[in-house]
Amino acid sequence: QVQLVESGGGLVQAGESLRLSCGASGTASSPNVFTANTAKWYRQAPGKQREWVALMTPHGPTNYRESVKGRFTISADSTSNTMYLQMNNLKPEDTATYYCKVEVHMKPFWGQGTQVSVSA
């Protein structure tokens, strides 16, 4: 099992930055769950479907939703088993609950989400 906990959300003004964190624990999380497996960030705005935002694959390139390219950066720290989403130049349309997800042996694990609100 893998337990994921997101943090770092909050209320900011347009143009500001936030860094979200996703910490992993559990019997299947070691040693480097985010660098050894496909890991993603998703978001879900009120009344809308959950959408993919950014992903990273083992030994592969990262990829981003078109609307966040150049503003968001996904990364991971294997020493702390933590994944990050650096979000710069935030826009009101980025307002959503953000979730991290990792797939271990084809099984998905999700965090509980962290709220990001961006005011104009």
Backbone as a chain_set.jsonl record, in Angstrom:
{"seq": "QVQLVESGGGLVQAGESLRLSCGASGTASSPNVFTANTAKWYRQAPGKQREWVALMTPHGPTNYRESVKGRFTISADSTSNTMYLQMNNLKPEDTATYYCKVEVHMKPFWGQGTQVSVSA", "coords": {"N": [[0.823, -1.2, 0.0], [0.309, 2.329, -0.559], [0.429, 5.431, 0.898], [-0.558, 8.711, 0.328], [-0.007, 12.139, 0.9], [-1.006, 15.351, 0.389], [0.123, 18.766, 0.508], [0.485, 22.33, 1.005], [-1.257, 23.941, -0.367], [-3.358, 26.904, -0.768], [-4.59, 30.309, -0.433], [-4.021, 32.664, -2.858], [-2.984, 35.597, -4.716], [-3.518, 36.47, -8.154], [-0.772, 35.867, -10.286], [1.022, 35.24, -8.307], [2.934, 32.657, -6.552], [2.906, 29.145, -5.696], [3.987, 26.188, -3.988], [3.257, 22.912, -4.191], [3.272, 19.941, -2.24], [3.717, 16.396, -2.112], [3.734, 13.811, -0.089], [4.933, 10.508, 0.412], [4.17, 7.365, 1.914], [4.192, 4.073, 3.428], [4.028, 0.513, 2.786], [4.603, -0.085, 0.137], [5.875, 2.117, -0.786], [8.539, 2.577, -0.778], [11.795, 2.244, -2.403], [11.908, 4.751, -3.675], [9.318, 5.998, -4.592], [8.185, 7.89, -6.324], [10.062, 8.38, -8.324], [10.455, 5.922, -9.371], [8.158, 5.091, -10.508], [5.266, 5.93, -12.578], [4.095, 9.129, -12.005], [1.712, 11.62, -11.167], [0.132, 14.843, -11.189], [-3.109, 16.017, -10.6], [-6.085, 18.042, -11.017], [-9.154, 19.404, -9.774], [-11.771, 21.422, -10.412], [-14.587, 23.173, -8.962], [-17.63, 21.714, -9.93], [-16.577, 20.687, -12.23], [-14.87, 18.163, -14.224], [-12.248, 16.018, -12.996], [-8.946, 16.764, -13.972], [-5.919, 16.044, -15.717], [-2.739, 17.389, -14.907], [0.112, 17.45, -14.728], [2.874, 15.257, -15.374], [5.3, 12.746, -14.513], [7.658, 10.335, -15.519], [9.421, 7.215, -14.959], [12.774, 7.675, -15.507], [12.193, 9.189, -17.673], [10.895, 11.908, -19.745], [9.216, 14.871, -18.438], [5.804, 15.995, -18.599], [3.174, 18.282, -19.473], [-0.049, 19.73, -18.996], [-1.435, 21.767, -21.527], [-2.291, 24.331, -20.764], [-0.799, 24.96, -18.532], [1.825, 24.866, -19.161], [5.141, 26.057, -19.014], [4.618, 27.466, -16.736], [4.153, 25.751, -14.562], [5.984, 23.268, -12.73], [6.914, 19.958, -12.374], [8.42, 17.794, -10.006], [10.61, 15.594, -8.137], [11.851, 14.408, -5.022], [13.954, 12.017, -4.197], [15.193, 11.349, -1.828], [13.559, 12.137, 0.23], [11.224, 11.026, -0.515], [9.209, 12.51, -1.777], [7.007, 14.355, -3.854], [6.729, 17.223, -5.934], [4.933, 20.165, -6.98], [5.643, 22.944, -8.511], [4.199, 26.002, -8.839], [3.933, 28.755, -10.737], [3.189, 32.207, -11.511], [0.365, 32.193, -11.102], [-3.071, 31.823, -12.055], [-6.535, 32.882, -11.961], [-8.065, 30.829, -13.089], [-6.686, 28.597, -12.361], [-7.636, 27.804, -9.977], [-8.604, 25.221, -7.877], [-9.008, 21.913, -6.452], [-6.142, 20.145, -5.82], [-4.623, 17.078, -6.638], [-2.383, 14.392, -5.968], [-1.037, 11.528, -7.605], [0.087, 8.196, -7.873], [1.232, 5.392, -9.675], [1.665, 2.141, -8.896], [2.899, -0.87, -9.806], [0.822, -1.004, -11.698], [-1.329, -0.257, -10.138], [-3.339, 2.326, -8.963], [-2.722, 5.02, -6.687], [-4.014, 7.549, -4.648], [-3.847, 10.871, -3.304], [-5.438, 12.929, -0.759], [-6.01, 15.447, -1.518], [-5.412, 18.999, -1.962], [-6.366, 22.343, -1.465], [-6.304, 24.957, -3.801], [-6.605, 28.319, -4.274], [-7.066, 31.077, -6.317], [-7.127, 34.461, -6.498], [-8.39, 37.194, -8.43]], "CA": [[0.0, 0.0, 0.0], [0.98, 3.619, -0.579], [-0.369, 6.557, 1.385], [-0.088, 9.993, -0.196], [-0.558, 13.297, 1.599], [-0.652, 16.616, -0.241], [0.138, 19.973, 1.33], [1.025, 23.495, 0.322], [-2.288, 24.758, -0.991], [-3.717, 28.127, -0.057], [-5.225, 31.394, -1.18], [-3.041, 33.626, -3.345], [-3.451, 36.497, -5.758], [-3.028, 36.171, -9.497], [0.627, 36.22, -10.487], [1.855, 34.708, -7.233], [3.386, 31.27, -6.695], [2.741, 28.155, -4.628], [4.61, 24.895, -4.227], [2.547, 21.807, -3.579], [4.077, 18.763, -1.909], [3.005, 15.13, -1.975], [4.589, 12.891, 0.626], [4.519, 9.117, 0.309], [4.544, 6.429, 2.962], [3.54, 2.793, 3.247], [4.897, -0.628, 2.497], [4.994, -0.104, -1.273], [6.332, 3.441, -1.184], [9.991, 2.659, -0.783], [12.548, 3.337, -1.803], [11.703, 6.035, -4.349], [8.079, 5.667, -5.297], [7.864, 8.845, -7.387], [11.024, 8.281, -9.425], [10.438, 4.554, -9.89], [6.844, 4.825, -11.111], [4.618, 7.09, -13.174], [3.448, 9.965, -10.993], [0.99, 12.721, -11.797], [-0.711, 15.789, -10.474], [-4.409, 16.307, -11.194], [-6.851, 19.061, -10.311], [-10.592, 19.377, -10.02], [-12.456, 22.654, -10.056], [-15.994, 22.927, -8.63], [-18.526, 21.502, -11.058], [-15.856, 20.202, -13.406], [-14.215, 16.867, -14.093], [-10.837, 16.019, -12.638], [-8.1, 16.796, -15.158], [-4.494, 15.827, -15.55], [-1.998, 18.65, -14.961], [1.53, 17.23, -14.99], [3.296, 13.894, -15.088], [6.699, 12.362, -14.64], [7.81, 8.896, -15.688], [10.765, 6.757, -14.596], [13.829, 7.876, -16.503], [11.618, 9.791, -18.865], [10.619, 13.344, -19.657], [7.976, 15.322, -17.834], [4.848, 16.538, -19.546], [2.253, 19.189, -18.816], [-1.237, 20.224, -19.675], [-1.061, 22.937, -22.325], [-2.606, 25.586, -20.079], [0.141, 25.236, -17.44], [3.198, 24.792, -19.67], [5.919, 27.267, -18.787], [4.294, 28.035, -15.413], [4.203, 24.694, -13.546], [7.096, 22.327, -12.836], [6.802, 18.768, -11.529], [9.723, 17.252, -9.636], [10.555, 14.665, -7.008], [13.04, 14.268, -4.194], [13.965, 10.609, -3.806], [15.674, 11.172, -0.452], [12.447, 12.332, 1.157], [10.043, 10.373, -1.087], [8.235, 13.586, -1.924], [6.837, 14.934, -5.178], [6.382, 18.623, -5.841], [4.421, 20.896, -8.129], [5.907, 24.365, -8.394], [3.226, 26.722, -9.662], [4.268, 30.17, -10.835], [2.273, 33.042, -12.293], [-0.955, 31.563, -10.979], [-4.211, 32.521, -12.638], [-7.798, 32.47, -11.31], [-8.529, 29.561, -13.643], [-5.957, 27.499, -11.721], [-8.333, 27.482, -8.737], [-9.075, 23.837, -7.888], [-8.372, 21.003, -5.511], [-5.052, 19.453, -6.51], [-4.396, 15.728, -6.145], [-1.266, 13.641, -6.519], [-1.352, 10.136, -7.907], [1.206, 7.381, -8.319], [0.82, 4.061, -10.107], [2.642, 1.147, -8.496], [2.478, -2.164, -10.37], [-0.442, -0.749, -12.389], [-2.386, 0.09, -9.193], [-3.264, 3.761, -8.655], [-2.889, 5.51, -5.329], [-4.348, 8.975, -4.674], [-3.881, 11.636, -2.073], [-6.756, 13.437, -0.386], [-6.193, 16.735, -2.173], [-5.136, 20.26, -1.281], [-7.103, 23.384, -2.156], [-5.604, 26.14, -4.304], [-7.543, 29.361, -4.692], [-6.343, 32.214, -6.879], [-8.015, 35.604, -6.689], [-7.983, 38.079, -9.537]], "C": [[0.859, 1.252, 0.0], [-0.004, 4.663, -0.075], [0.27, 7.853, 0.897], [-0.782, 11.126, 0.54], [-0.063, 14.56, 0.917], [-0.665, 17.745, 0.789], [0.627, 21.129, 0.475], [-0.001, 24.361, -0.368], [-2.572, 26.006, -0.179], [-4.404, 29.107, -0.966], [-4.159, 32.411, -1.56], [-3.694, 34.539, -4.372], [-2.864, 36.079, -7.103], [-1.595, 36.695, -9.654], [1.567, 35.683, -9.427], [2.155, 33.223, -7.465], [3.009, 30.438, -5.478], [3.542, 26.92, -4.999], [3.836, 23.842, -3.457], [3.513, 20.652, -3.335], [3.168, 17.546, -1.794], [3.973, 14.139, -1.347], [4.041, 11.476, 0.572], [5.003, 8.311, 1.497], [3.813, 5.117, 2.697], [4.492, 1.723, 2.764], [5.376, -0.662, 1.062], [5.596, 1.211, -1.721], [7.842, 3.547, -1.289], [10.574, 1.913, -1.961], [12.257, 4.705, -2.414], [10.453, 5.934, -5.211], [7.814, 6.615, -6.455], [8.839, 8.783, -8.553], [11.045, 6.895, -10.036], [9.15, 4.218, -10.621], [6.318, 6.087, -11.789], [3.841, 7.842, -12.106], [2.855, 11.187, -11.667], [0.37, 13.644, -10.755], [-1.985, 15.991, -11.297], [-5.022, 17.487, -10.441], [-8.324, 18.924, -10.674], [-11.205, 20.663, -9.496], [-13.919, 22.339, -9.741], [-16.854, 22.788, -9.88], [-17.868, 20.982, -12.305], [-15.237, 18.839, -13.139], [-12.762, 17.035, -13.672], [-10.008, 15.956, -13.913], [-6.63, 16.639, -14.782], [-3.763, 17.156, -15.725], [-0.547, 18.428, -15.37], [1.873, 15.788, -14.684], [4.801, 13.752, -15.202], [6.77, 10.85, -14.679], [9.223, 8.479, -15.311], [11.738, 6.941, -15.749], [13.318, 8.54, -17.782], [11.339, 11.259, -18.678], [9.343, 13.627, -18.875], [7.057, 15.861, -18.92], [3.786, 17.315, -18.793], [1.031, 19.461, -19.685], [-0.883, 21.538, -20.352], [-1.242, 24.228, -21.544], [-1.635, 25.925, -18.949], [1.593, 25.186, -17.9], [3.904, 26.127, -19.499], [5.652, 27.911, -17.44], [4.446, 27.008, -14.294], [5.402, 23.787, -13.801], [6.887, 21.188, -11.856], [8.19, 18.239, -11.243], [9.537, 16.312, -8.458], [11.897, 14.63, -6.308], [13.053, 12.84, -3.662], [14.407, 10.417, -2.363], [14.553, 11.324, 0.567], [11.16, 11.674, 0.662], [8.893, 11.362, -1.215], [8.211, 14.072, -3.365], [6.344, 16.364, -5.009], [5.697, 19.104, -7.129], [4.642, 22.374, -7.844], [4.988, 25.098, -9.358], [3.538, 28.212, -9.606], [3.231, 30.905, -11.682], [0.859, 32.453, -12.284], [-2.055, 32.46, -11.508], [-5.491, 32.071, -11.934], [-8.311, 31.128, -11.83], [-7.748, 28.355, -13.129], [-6.622, 27.082, -10.41], [-8.953, 26.092, -8.83], [-8.526, 23.123, -6.668], [-7.364, 20.181, -6.299], [-4.769, 18.124, -5.815], [-3.111, 15.154, -6.749], [-1.679, 12.18, -6.658], [-0.081, 9.431, -8.335], [0.679, 5.989, -8.647], [1.943, 3.083, -9.799], [2.145, -0.218, -8.945], [1.066, -2.065, -10.943], [-1.579, -0.39, -11.449], [-2.259, 1.567, -8.821], [-3.475, 4.05, -7.177], [-3.049, 7.029, -5.404], [-4.177, 9.593, -3.301], [-5.275, 12.199, -1.862], [-7.04, 14.807, -0.98], [-5.826, 17.918, -1.301], [-5.73, 21.387, -2.122], [-6.189, 24.542, -2.554], [-6.656, 27.126, -4.801], [-6.755, 30.577, -5.129], [-7.345, 33.33, -7.143], [-7.469, 36.529, -7.759], [-7.35, 39.366, -9.018]], "O": [[1.987, 1.247, 0.491], [-1.13, 4.761, -0.564], [1.476, 8.061, 1.035], [-1.989, 11.083, 0.774], [1.14, 14.82, 0.866], [-1.366, 17.683, 1.799], [1.12, 20.933, -0.636], [0.343, 25.414, -0.906], [-2.096, 26.155, 0.947], [-4.755, 28.798, -2.104], [-3.474, 32.956, -0.695], [-4.807, 34.288, -4.834], [-1.832, 35.41, -7.161], [-1.26, 37.797, -9.22], [2.782, 35.67, -9.624], [1.694, 32.621, -8.435], [2.819, 30.96, -4.38], [3.752, 26.636, -6.178], [3.769, 23.874, -2.229], [4.44, 20.418, -4.11], [2.0, 17.659, -1.424], [4.916, 13.684, -1.993], [2.833, 11.265, 0.675], [6.094, 8.536, 2.021], [2.924, 5.053, 1.848], [5.627, 2.007, 2.381], [6.443, -1.208, 0.782], [5.812, 1.411, -2.916], [8.359, 4.519, -1.839], [9.916, 1.017, -2.49], [12.355, 5.718, -1.722], [10.543, 5.798, -6.431], [7.269, 6.194, -7.475], [8.46, 9.109, -9.678], [11.601, 6.71, -11.119], [9.056, 3.182, -11.28], [6.858, 7.176, -11.598], [3.027, 7.259, -11.39], [3.421, 11.724, -12.619], [0.125, 13.263, -9.61], [-1.941, 16.118, -12.52], [-4.545, 17.88, -9.376], [-8.683, 18.403, -11.73], [-11.164, 20.952, -8.3], [-14.439, 21.328, -10.213], [-16.812, 23.633, -10.775], [-18.521, 20.843, -13.339], [-15.097, 18.414, -11.992], [-12.13, 18.054, -13.952], [-10.321, 15.194, -14.827], [-6.179, 17.036, -13.708], [-4.123, 17.957, -16.588], [-0.03, 19.122, -16.245], [1.239, 15.161, -13.834], [5.476, 14.522, -15.886], [6.038, 10.164, -13.966], [10.135, 9.306, -15.339], [11.53, 6.411, -16.841], [13.948, 8.453, -18.836], [11.522, 11.801, -17.588], [8.506, 12.746, -18.677], [7.499, 16.148, -20.033], [3.524, 17.048, -17.62], [1.08, 19.425, -20.914], [-0.116, 22.334, -19.808], [-0.416, 25.134, -21.657], [-1.638, 27.052, -18.454], [2.5, 25.437, -17.106], [3.35, 27.184, -19.797], [6.383, 28.814, -17.035], [4.832, 27.369, -13.182], [5.788, 23.565, -14.949], [6.706, 21.411, -10.659], [9.049, 18.231, -12.125], [8.464, 16.238, -7.86], [12.945, 14.801, -6.931], [12.263, 12.49, -2.785], [14.036, 9.426, -1.733], [14.589, 10.715, 1.636], [10.127, 11.748, 1.327], [7.761, 11.086, -0.816], [9.25, 14.188, -4.014], [5.628, 16.677, -4.057], [5.865, 18.526, -8.203], [3.928, 22.981, -7.045], [5.005, 24.836, -10.56], [3.419, 28.846, -8.557], [2.497, 30.298, -12.462], [0.249, 32.248, -13.334], [-1.982, 33.686, -11.422], [-5.524, 30.98, -11.364], [-8.928, 30.372, -11.08], [-8.105, 27.215, -13.425], [-6.206, 26.099, -9.797], [-9.73, 25.812, -9.743], [-7.687, 23.657, -5.943], [-7.701, 19.591, -7.326], [-4.686, 18.046, -4.59], [-2.798, 15.41, -7.911], [-2.54, 11.676, -5.936], [0.733, 9.99, -9.07], [-0.214, 5.478, -7.971], [3.034, 3.175, -10.362], [1.086, -0.67, -8.511], [0.224, -2.931, -10.704], [-2.709, -0.229, -11.909], [-1.188, 2.011, -8.409], [-4.291, 3.415, -6.509], [-2.318, 7.706, -6.127], [-4.338, 8.933, -2.275], [-6.178, 11.982, -2.67], [-8.178, 15.277, -0.952], [-5.912, 17.861, -0.075], [-5.611, 21.383, -3.348], [-5.405, 25.039, -1.746], [-7.489, 26.794, -5.645], [-5.881, 31.055, -4.406], [-8.291, 33.163, -7.914], [-6.26, 36.633, -7.967], [-6.951, 40.221, -9.81]]}, "num_chains": 1, "name": "protein.A"}
